[in-house]
Amino acid sequence: DGRKIKELLLENRHLWRAVIIHGNEFLLLRELENDIWMADTIYILARDGSESQLEELVNENFEADEVHWVRDEMALVLFRNTENYLEQNPPPVLSVWWD
């Protein structure tokens, strides 16, 4: 339920810094004309120290098929950044996926 997820994310804005909704590009293009966004993955950039609260919110409310933290080198790939700070402190990104 996309509307419910949007509302929960906005109500809990204090837990995250950014959200990216991703879907299959071809399905996305097919459905955009009908004002439908076919997404199967959300990446949530957590605020420092809010990881456990954010994960709990997602697990209890999003009915996702898979929820996991993207860490280390994979987090750097998401940011496409090679700055020393990020290499030593990759940001916490929660991946939420539906089949």
A tleap script that builds the chain and sets N, CA, C and O, in Angstrom:
source leaprc.protein.ff14SB
mol = sequence {
  NASP GLY ARG LYS ILE LYS GLU LEU LEU LEU
  GLU ASN ARG HIE LEU TRP ARG ALA VAL ILE
  ILE HIE GLY ASN GLU PHE LEU LEU LEU ARG
  GLU LEU GLU ASN ASP ILE TRP MET ALA ASP
  THR ILE TYR ILE LEU ALA ARG ASP GLY SER
  GLU SER GLN LEU GLU GLU LEU VAL ASN GLU
  ASN PHE GLU ALA ASP GLU VAL HIE TRP VAL
  ARG ASP GLU MET ALA LEU VAL LEU PHE ARG
  ASN THR GLU ASN TYR LEU GLU GLN ASN PRO
  PRO PRO VAL LEU SER VAL TRP TRP CASP
}
set mol.1.N position { 0.845 -1.177 0.000 }
set mol.1.CA position { 0.000 0.000 0.000 }
set mol.1.C position { 0.890 1.240 0.000 }
set mol.1.O position { 1.371 1.677 1.046 }
set mol.2.N position { 1.096 1.789 -1.172 }
set mol.2.CA position { 2.000 2.919 -1.326 }
set mol.2.C position { 1.623 4.144 -0.518 }
set mol.2.O position { 2.490 4.823 0.030 }
set mol.3.N position { 0.328 4.430 -0.442 }
set mol.3.CA position { -0.111 5.614 0.326 }
set mol.3.C position { 0.204 5.450 1.804 }
set mol.3.O position { 0.659 6.388 2.459 }
set mol.4.N position { -0.042 4.248 2.325 }
set mol.4.CA position { 0.240 3.987 3.740 }
set mol.4.C position { 1.732 4.135 4.027 }
set mol.4.O position { 2.118 4.725 5.036 }
set mol.5.N position { 2.560 3.605 3.147 }
set mol.5.CA position { 4.007 3.707 3.336 }
set mol.5.C position { 4.451 5.162 3.282 }
set mol.5.O position { 5.269 5.595 4.093 }
set mol.6.N position { 3.913 5.917 2.330 }
set mol.6.CA position { 4.246 7.343 2.231 }
set mol.6.C position { 3.879 8.068 3.519 }
set mol.6.O position { 4.683 8.832 4.052 }
set mol.7.N position { 2.673 7.834 4.022 }
set mol.7.CA position { 2.225 8.495 5.250 }
set mol.7.C position { 3.109 8.120 6.435 }
set mol.7.O position { 3.486 8.983 7.228 }
set mol.8.N position { 3.441 6.840 6.558 }
set mol.8.CA position { 4.298 6.406 7.668 }
set mol.8.C position { 5.685 7.033 7.587 }
set mol.8.O position { 6.251 7.439 8.601 }
set mol.9.N position { 6.223 7.109 6.384 }
set mol.9.CA position { 7.534 7.737 6.230 }
set mol.9.C position { 7.470 9.217 6.608 }
set mol.9.O position { 8.351 9.715 7.310 }
set mol.10.N position { 6.446 9.914 6.153 }
set mol.10.CA position { 6.332 11.341 6.476 }
set mol.10.C position { 6.088 11.572 7.965 }
set mol.10.O position { 6.611 12.526 8.541 }
set mol.11.N position { 5.292 10.697 8.589 }
set mol.11.CA position { 5.047 10.818 10.033 }
set mol.11.C position { 6.309 10.550 10.852 }
set mol.11.O position { 6.420 11.002 11.992 }
set mol.12.N position { 7.238 9.830 10.283 }
set mol.12.CA position { 8.461 9.454 10.992 }
set mol.12.C position { 9.701 10.050 10.331 }
set mol.12.O position { 10.760 9.424 10.284 }
set mol.13.N position { 9.552 11.247 9.834 }
set mol.13.CA position { 10.636 11.944 9.120 }
set mol.13.C position { 11.889 12.091 9.977 }
set mol.13.O position { 12.992 12.220 9.446 }
set mol.14.N position { 11.732 12.073 11.265 }
set mol.14.CA position { 12.879 12.213 12.172 }
set mol.14.C position { 13.806 10.996 12.125 }
set mol.14.O position { 14.918 11.057 12.651 }
set mol.15.N position { 13.373 9.895 11.509 }
set mol.15.CA position { 14.177 8.667 11.463 }
set mol.15.C position { 15.054 8.551 10.219 }
set mol.15.O position { 15.976 7.736 10.191 }
set mol.16.N position { 14.780 9.359 9.182 }
set mol.16.CA position { 15.508 9.192 7.934 }
set mol.16.C position { 15.909 10.523 7.313 }
set mol.16.O position { 15.317 11.568 7.584 }
set mol.17.N position { 16.946 10.446 6.463 }
set mol.17.CA position { 17.458 11.638 5.788 }
set mol.17.C position { 17.004 11.720 4.339 }
set mol.17.O position { 16.806 12.814 3.810 }
set mol.18.N position { 16.837 10.563 3.689 }
set mol.18.CA position { 16.432 10.542 2.282 }
set mol.18.C position { 15.818 9.182 1.954 }
set mol.18.O position { 16.114 8.175 2.596 }
set mol.19.N position { 14.956 9.182 0.939 }
set mol.19.CA position { 14.297 7.957 0.480 }
set mol.19.C position { 14.341 7.932 -1.040 }
set mol.19.O position { 14.076 8.936 -1.700 }
set mol.20.N position { 14.678 6.771 -1.582 }
set mol.20.CA position { 14.636 6.569 -3.026 }
set mol.20.C position { 13.721 5.381 -3.285 }
set mol.20.O position { 13.871 4.324 -2.672 }
set mol.21.N position { 12.776 5.563 -4.196 }
set mol.21.CA position { 11.877 4.488 -4.590 }
set mol.21.C position { 12.319 4.030 -5.973 }
set mol.21.O position { 12.438 4.833 -6.898 }
set mol.22.N position { 12.559 2.728 -6.099 }
set mol.22.CA position { 13.107 2.202 -7.337 }
set mol.22.C position { 12.222 1.084 -7.872 }
set mol.22.O position { 11.667 0.296 -7.106 }
set mol.23.N position { 12.099 1.026 -9.163 }
set mol.23.CA position { 11.333 -0.044 -9.780 }
set mol.23.C position { 11.933 -0.434 -11.109 }
set mol.23.O position { 12.904 0.169 -11.566 }
set mol.24.N position { 11.358 -1.436 -11.725 }
set mol.24.CA position { 11.783 -1.875 -13.040 }
set mol.24.C position { 11.476 -0.763 -14.042 }
set mol.24.O position { 10.321 -0.365 -14.193 }
set mol.25.N position { 12.495 -0.267 -14.720 }
set mol.25.CA position { 12.333 0.898 -15.592 }
set mol.25.C position { 11.285 0.693 -16.680 }
set mol.25.O position { 10.541 1.621 -16.997 }
set mol.26.N position { 11.214 -0.496 -17.252 }
set mol.26.CA position { 10.264 -0.735 -18.335 }
set mol.26.C position { 8.830 -0.746 -17.821 }
set mol.26.O position { 7.937 -0.186 -18.456 }
set mol.27.N position { 8.608 -1.378 -16.678 }
set mol.27.CA position { 7.266 -1.345 -16.089 }
set mol.27.C position { 6.898 0.067 -15.685 }
set mol.27.O position { 5.752 0.487 -15.838 }
set mol.28.N position { 7.876 0.798 -15.169 }
set mol.28.CA position { 7.646 2.172 -14.757 }
set mol.28.C position { 7.167 3.012 -15.938 }
set mol.28.O position { 6.183 3.742 -15.822 }
set mol.29.N position { 7.849 2.913 -17.059 }
set mol.29.CA position { 7.467 3.700 -18.227 }
set mol.29.C position { 6.070 3.325 -18.724 }
set mol.29.O position { 5.305 4.188 -19.153 }
set mol.30.N position { 5.746 2.042 -18.664 }
set mol.30.CA position { 4.441 1.579 -19.135 }
set mol.30.C position { 3.317 2.158 -18.286 }
set mol.30.O position { 2.261 2.506 -18.815 }
set mol.31.N position { 3.526 2.266 -16.982 }
set mol.31.CA position { 2.459 2.652 -16.060 }
set mol.31.C position { 2.399 4.146 -15.745 }
set mol.31.O position { 1.384 4.620 -15.235 }
set mol.32.N position { 3.442 4.885 -16.031 }
set mol.32.CA position { 3.443 6.319 -15.702 }
set mol.32.C position { 2.296 7.065 -16.377 }
set mol.32.O position { 1.745 8.005 -15.804 }
set mol.33.N position { 1.940 6.656 -17.576 }
set mol.33.CA position { 0.845 7.313 -18.285 }
set mol.33.C position { -0.458 7.237 -17.486 }
set mol.33.O position { -1.315 8.114 -17.595 }
set mol.34.N position { -0.595 6.181 -16.683 }
set mol.34.CA position { -1.789 5.995 -15.854 }
set mol.34.C position { -1.589 6.490 -14.427 }
set mol.34.O position { -2.378 6.180 -13.534 }
set mol.35.N position { -0.521 7.267 -14.224 }
set mol.35.CA position { -0.195 7.830 -12.915 }
set mol.35.C position { 0.056 6.735 -11.869 }
set mol.35.O position { -0.335 6.864 -10.708 }
set mol.36.N position { 0.716 5.655 -12.307 }
set mol.36.CA position { 1.078 4.546 -11.421 }
set mol.36.C position { 2.594 4.415 -11.410 }
set mol.36.O position { 3.228 4.407 -12.465 }
set mol.37.N position { 3.164 4.313 -10.242 }
set mol.37.CA position { 4.604 4.130 -10.085 }
set mol.37.C position { 4.826 2.702 -9.605 }
set mol.37.O position { 4.565 2.383 -8.445 }
set mol.38.N position { 5.310 1.841 -10.504 }
set mol.38.CA position { 5.532 0.434 -10.186 }
set mol.38.C position { 6.909 0.274 -9.536 }
set mol.38.O position { 7.911 0.088 -10.227 }
set mol.39.N position { 6.949 0.347 -8.232 }
set mol.39.CA position { 8.213 0.237 -7.503 }
set mol.39.C position { 8.238 -1.063 -6.717 }
set mol.39.O position { 7.214 -1.525 -6.213 }
set mol.40.N position { 9.422 -1.642 -6.622 }
set mol.40.CA position { 9.554 -2.850 -5.811 }
set mol.40.C position { 10.601 -2.705 -4.714 }
set mol.40.O position { 10.745 -3.594 -3.875 }
set mol.41.N position { 11.329 -1.599 -4.713 }
set mol.41.CA position { 12.382 -1.403 -3.722 }
set mol.41.C position { 12.389 0.039 -3.228 }
set mol.41.O position { 12.229 0.983 -4.002 }
set mol.42.N position { 12.576 0.180 -1.936 }
set mol.42.CA position { 12.783 1.499 -1.340 }
set mol.42.C position { 14.120 1.450 -0.612 }
set mol.42.O position { 14.383 0.518 0.149 }
set mol.43.N position { 14.956 2.442 -0.842 }
set mol.43.CA position { 16.198 2.609 -0.088 }
set mol.43.C position { 15.994 3.798 0.838 }
set mol.43.O position { 15.624 4.886 0.396 }
set mol.44.N position { 16.237 3.583 2.124 }
set mol.44.CA position { 16.024 4.639 3.116 }
set mol.44.C position { 17.358 4.950 3.796 }
set mol.44.O position { 17.957 4.083 4.431 }
set mol.45.N position { 17.809 6.178 3.658 }
set mol.45.CA position { 19.026 6.636 4.319 }
set mol.45.C position { 18.654 7.058 5.730 }
set mol.45.O position { 18.000 8.081 5.931 }
set mol.46.N position { 19.072 6.268 6.700 }
set mol.46.CA position { 18.687 6.500 8.092 }
set mol.46.C position { 19.472 7.652 8.705 }
set mol.46.O position { 20.617 7.911 8.335 }
set mol.47.N position { 18.842 8.327 9.633 }
set mol.47.CA position { 19.564 9.312 10.456 }
set mol.47.C position { 20.417 8.541 11.448 }
set mol.47.O position { 20.030 7.469 11.912 }
set mol.48.N position { 21.561 9.085 11.765 }
set mol.48.CA position { 22.463 8.428 12.708 }
set mol.48.C position { 21.748 8.138 14.022 }
set mol.48.O position { 21.112 9.019 14.600 }
set mol.49.N position { 21.858 6.910 14.482 }
set mol.49.CA position { 21.267 6.513 15.753 }
set mol.49.C position { 19.821 6.076 15.672 }
set mol.49.O position { 19.248 5.666 16.682 }
set mol.50.N position { 19.207 6.154 14.484 }
set mol.50.CA position { 17.791 5.792 14.369 }
set mol.50.C position { 17.581 4.449 13.672 }
set mol.50.O position { 16.449 4.080 13.357 }
set mol.51.N position { 18.661 3.726 13.435 }
set mol.51.CA position { 18.571 2.500 12.645 }
set mol.51.C position { 17.580 1.487 13.218 }
set mol.51.O position { 16.759 0.945 12.478 }
set mol.52.N position { 17.643 1.229 14.502 }
set mol.52.CA position { 16.762 0.203 15.075 }
set mol.52.C position { 15.301 0.643 15.039 }
set mol.52.O position { 14.424 -0.178 14.771 }
set mol.53.N position { 15.021 1.917 15.302 }
set mol.53.CA position { 13.645 2.419 15.243 }
set mol.53.C position { 13.094 2.354 13.816 }
set mol.53.O position { 11.937 1.990 13.604 }
set mol.54.N position { 13.933 2.710 12.844 }
set mol.54.CA position { 13.515 2.684 11.448 }
set mol.54.C position { 13.237 1.245 11.006 }
set mol.54.O position { 12.224 0.983 10.358 }
set mol.55.N position { 14.107 0.335 11.344 }
set mol.55.CA position { 13.916 -1.063 10.976 }
set mol.55.C position { 12.645 -1.630 11.623 }
set mol.55.O position { 11.907 -2.384 10.988 }
set mol.56.N position { 12.398 -1.272 12.865 }
set mol.56.CA position { 11.181 -1.718 13.547 }
set mol.56.C position { 9.928 -1.175 12.844 }
set mol.56.O position { 8.969 -1.918 12.633 }
set mol.57.N position { 9.933 0.103 12.485 }
set mol.57.CA position { 8.813 0.704 11.777 }
set mol.57.C position { 8.530 -0.051 10.478 }
set mol.57.O position { 7.382 -0.379 10.177 }
set mol.58.N position { 9.579 -0.321 9.721 }
set mol.58.CA position { 9.429 -1.011 8.440 }
set mol.58.C position { 8.920 -2.432 8.649 }
set mol.58.O position { 7.974 -2.855 7.985 }
set mol.59.N position { 9.535 -3.165 9.557 }
set mol.59.CA position { 9.137 -4.558 9.784 }
set mol.59.C position { 7.693 -4.686 10.268 }
set mol.59.O position { 7.003 -5.643 9.916 }
set mol.60.N position { 7.244 -3.746 11.058 }
set mol.60.CA position { 5.888 -3.823 11.616 }
set mol.60.C position { 4.797 -3.318 10.672 }
set mol.60.O position { 3.629 -3.671 10.834 }
set mol.61.N position { 5.167 -2.496 9.685 }
set mol.61.CA position { 4.129 -1.822 8.901 }
set mol.61.C position { 4.203 -1.974 7.384 }
set mol.61.O position { 3.194 -1.761 6.712 }
set mol.62.N position { 5.335 -2.328 6.827 }
set mol.62.CA position { 5.489 -2.270 5.371 }
set mol.62.C position { 5.152 -3.575 4.665 }
set mol.62.O position { 5.026 -3.582 3.440 }
set mol.63.N position { 5.003 -4.661 5.378 }
set mol.63.CA position { 4.685 -5.968 4.787 }
set mol.63.C position { 5.615 -6.307 3.624 }
set mol.63.O position { 5.165 -6.802 2.590 }
set mol.64.N position { 6.889 -6.043 3.790 }
set mol.64.CA position { 7.891 -6.290 2.746 }
set mol.64.C position { 8.312 -7.752 2.739 }
set mol.64.O position { 8.210 -8.455 3.744 }
set mol.65.N position { 8.791 -8.190 1.573 }
set mol.65.CA position { 9.302 -9.551 1.460 }
set mol.65.C position { 10.725 -9.660 1.999 }
set mol.65.O position { 11.138 -10.722 2.466 }
set mol.66.N position { 11.461 -8.575 1.934 }
set mol.66.CA position { 12.840 -8.596 2.428 }
set mol.66.C position { 13.220 -7.210 2.940 }
set mol.66.O position { 12.952 -6.200 2.289 }
set mol.67.N position { 13.845 -7.177 4.107 }
set mol.67.CA position { 14.342 -5.939 4.705 }
set mol.67.C position { 15.758 -6.223 5.189 }
set mol.67.O position { 15.980 -7.145 5.974 }
set mol.68.N position { 16.713 -5.429 4.718 }
set mol.68.CA position { 18.083 -5.618 5.191 }
set mol.68.C position { 18.873 -4.311 5.069 }
set mol.68.O position { 18.519 -3.412 4.306 }
set mol.69.N position { 19.932 -4.245 5.834 }
set mol.69.CA position { 20.801 -3.078 5.811 }
set mol.69.C position { 21.856 -3.244 4.732 }
set mol.69.O position { 22.486 -4.296 4.618 }
set mol.70.N position { 22.041 -2.199 3.948 }
set mol.70.CA position { 23.106 -2.158 2.953 }
set mol.70.C position { 24.283 -1.492 3.642 }
set mol.70.O position { 24.195 -0.352 4.099 }
set mol.71.N position { 25.376 -2.216 3.707 }
set mol.71.CA position { 26.517 -1.712 4.478 }
set mol.71.C position { 27.809 -1.761 3.660 }
set mol.71.O position { 27.872 -2.328 2.569 }
set mol.72.N position { 28.807 -1.152 4.232 }
set mol.72.CA position { 30.173 -1.203 3.729 }
set mol.72.C position { 30.276 -0.813 2.264 }
set mol.72.O position { 29.789 0.244 1.862 }
set mol.73.N position { 30.921 -1.679 1.454 }
set mol.73.CA position { 31.193 -1.330 0.065 }
set mol.73.C position { 29.924 -1.138 -0.753 }
set mol.73.O position { 29.879 -0.285 -1.638 }
set mol.74.N position { 28.900 -1.920 -0.465 }
set mol.74.CA position { 27.658 -1.771 -1.227 }
set mol.74.C position { 27.014 -0.410 -0.961 }
set mol.74.O position { 26.447 0.189 -1.875 }
set mol.75.N position { 27.091 0.080 0.254 }
set mol.75.CA position { 26.564 1.420 0.560 }
set mol.75.C position { 27.331 2.477 -0.232 }
set mol.75.O position { 26.741 3.445 -0.712 }
set mol.76.N position { 28.627 2.296 -0.365 }
set mol.76.CA position { 29.417 3.246 -1.150 }
set mol.76.C position { 29.006 3.218 -2.621 }
set mol.76.O position { 28.994 4.253 -3.288 }
set mol.77.N position { 28.671 2.028 -3.124 }
set mol.77.CA position { 28.213 1.924 -4.513 }
set mol.77.C position { 26.924 2.716 -4.692 }
set mol.77.O position { 26.759 3.410 -5.696 }
set mol.78.N position { 26.005 2.620 -3.727 }
set mol.78.CA position { 24.751 3.374 -3.814 }
set mol.78.C position { 25.007 4.873 -3.883 }
set mol.78.O position { 24.285 5.603 -4.563 }
set mol.79.N position { 26.028 5.324 -3.184 }
set mol.79.CA position { 26.330 6.756 -3.155 }
set mol.79.C position { 27.287 7.180 -4.254 }
set mol.79.O position { 27.475 8.373 -4.494 }
set mol.80.N position { 27.883 6.218 -4.912 }
set mol.80.CA position { 28.846 6.506 -5.975 }
set mol.80.C position { 29.860 7.549 -5.512 }
set mol.80.O position { 30.147 8.522 -6.209 }
set mol.81.N position { 30.379 7.317 -4.339 }
set mol.81.CA position { 31.268 8.297 -3.730 }
set mol.81.C position { 32.502 7.597 -3.197 }
set mol.81.O position { 32.402 6.548 -2.562 }
set mol.82.N position { 33.649 8.167 -3.451 }
set mol.82.CA position { 34.890 7.555 -2.982 }
set mol.82.C position { 35.645 8.452 -2.003 }
set mol.82.O position { 36.831 8.243 -1.752 }
set mol.83.N position { 34.964 9.438 -1.458 }
set mol.83.CA position { 35.629 10.304 -0.492 }
set mol.83.C position { 36.056 9.484 0.721 }
set mol.83.O position { 35.379 8.528 1.100 }
set mol.84.N position { 37.157 9.853 1.316 }
set mol.84.CA position { 37.691 9.107 2.460 }
set mol.84.C position { 36.693 8.998 3.598 }
set mol.84.O position { 36.607 7.952 4.242 }
set mol.85.N position { 35.932 10.064 3.861 }
set mol.85.CA position { 34.983 10.023 4.975 }
set mol.85.C position { 33.968 8.907 4.776 }
set mol.85.O position { 33.701 8.135 5.697 }
set mol.86.N position { 33.402 8.820 3.579 }
set mol.86.CA position { 32.403 7.786 3.330 }
set mol.86.C position { 33.022 6.397 3.319 }
set mol.86.O position { 32.388 5.434 3.750 }
set mol.87.N position { 34.236 6.284 2.837 }
set mol.87.CA position { 34.883 4.978 2.825 }
set mol.87.C position { 35.063 4.449 4.243 }
set mol.87.O position { 34.972 3.242 4.468 }
set mol.88.N position { 35.315 5.332 5.194 }
set mol.88.CA position { 35.511 4.914 6.577 }
set mol.88.C position { 34.201 4.877 7.361 }
set mol.88.O position { 34.113 4.189 8.378 }
set mol.89.N position { 33.198 5.597 6.910 }
set mol.89.CA position { 31.920 5.684 7.615 }
set mol.89.C position { 30.748 5.564 6.645 }
set mol.89.O position { 30.015 6.533 6.451 }
set mol.90.N position { 30.556 4.395 6.030 }
set mol.90.CA position { 29.435 4.288 5.093 }
set mol.90.C position { 28.110 4.563 5.806 }
set mol.90.O position { 27.890 4.085 6.919 }
set mol.91.N position { 27.242 5.323 5.173 }
set mol.91.CA position { 25.972 5.675 5.815 }
set mol.91.C position { 25.048 4.465 5.913 }
set mol.91.O position { 25.109 3.571 5.069 }
set mol.92.N position { 24.195 4.429 6.931 }
set mol.92.CA position { 23.253 3.322 7.087 }
set mol.92.C position { 22.084 3.454 6.109 }
set mol.92.O position { 21.341 4.435 6.148 }
set mol.93.N position { 21.927 2.452 5.228 }
set mol.93.CA position { 20.853 2.454 4.233 }
set mol.93.C position { 20.027 1.189 4.418 }
set mol.93.O position { 20.556 0.078 4.386 }
set mol.94.N position { 18.733 1.369 4.610 }
set mol.94.CA position { 17.830 0.244 4.763 }
set mol.94.C position { 17.178 -0.046 3.414 }
set mol.94.O position { 16.572 0.836 2.806 }
set mol.95.N position { 17.308 -1.288 2.952 }
set mol.95.CA position { 16.706 -1.717 1.702 }
set mol.95.C position { 15.428 -2.482 2.011 }
set mol.95.O position { 15.435 -3.425 2.803 }
set mol.96.N position { 14.336 -2.074 1.386 }
set mol.96.CA position { 13.029 -2.701 1.595 }
set mol.96.C position { 12.544 -3.170 0.216 }
set mol.96.O position { 12.437 -2.371 -0.714 }
set mol.97.N position { 12.251 -4.475 0.092 }
set mol.97.CA position { 11.915 -5.043 -1.210 }
set mol.97.C position { 10.635 -5.854 -1.149 }
set mol.97.O position { 10.379 -6.577 -0.186 }
set mol.98.N position { 9.835 -5.719 -2.200 }
set mol.98.CA position { 8.613 -6.512 -2.367 }
set mol.98.C position { 8.723 -7.315 -3.651 }
set mol.98.O position { 9.249 -6.830 -4.653 }
set mol.99.N position { 8.227 -8.541 -3.619 }
set mol.99.CA position { 8.242 -9.404 -4.804 }
set mol.99.C position { 7.016 -9.148 -5.648 }
set mol.99.O position { 6.843 -9.777 -6.692 }
savepdb mol mol.pdb
quit
